[in-house]
Amino acid sequence: MKNKYPIGILGATGMVGQRFIQLLERHPWFEVAWLAASDRSSGKKYGDAAKWRLDTPLPERIANMTVGGCRRAEDYLRRSRRRHCARA
């Protein structure tokens, strides 16, 4: 597949969100395009907002992404044609 589908992960800083990141980071069809979490994490770099607990290293590309708020992400999904989203 030449082009990957952009996807977002709601609840990205929690354990399930981290597992989604781990599984999707090297997926041949999907690309993690945005991350969303609670208001407490919103606006921070993912590497600062999340305490990575998995046995694999946190991907550098993901660590440098800015976390958005879940409410803003849900509004985006309502307005967008891109409905690819993993909810943790």
C-alpha positions, 0 to 999 in steps of 0.5 A: 500500500502506497498511502497510509490512512491517518488515524488518531488515538483517544486516551493515548497516554493510558495503558490501552492507548500506549498499546495502540501506539505500539501496535500501530506505529509500524502498521503497513496500512495506518499512520498515527496522525494525532493523539488525544488525552485528558485536559491535563495532558492536552498541549504537552509533548507526548513524551512529557505527558505519558509515562511509557510503561511498555517493554518496547521503547517509545517511538521518537516520532510519537514522543515529539507529537503534541497531545490534543484534547479528547473533546477537540478530537471528537469535534474534529471527527464529527466534521471530518471525513476521516473517521479512522480512530482508535479509542482507548 
